[in-house]
Amino acid sequence: MSEWQPIETAPKDGTPVFLWPGVEIWTGCTVPAVAAWASNIFGWICFSSGASGEIATHWMPLPAPPVQP
């Protein structure tokens, strides 16, 4: 799966993913933001700045890391 998926299908087990906001802009985060679901209380936590709380509409998995030669 390498396409943007609806946010309702995103993993909520702490797996880091890319998030894409809809009409809202992530304050202090790059877009797309690398984030993980923290809890029903805290929601998505952005790794780049710790900012969260904006509306994410889509997600996609992070790509595989590069292979060392």
Secondary structure, 3 states (H helix, E strand, C coil): CCCCEEHHHCCCCCCCEEEEECCCCCCCCCCCEEEEEEECCCEEEECCCCCCCCCEEEEEECCCCCCCC
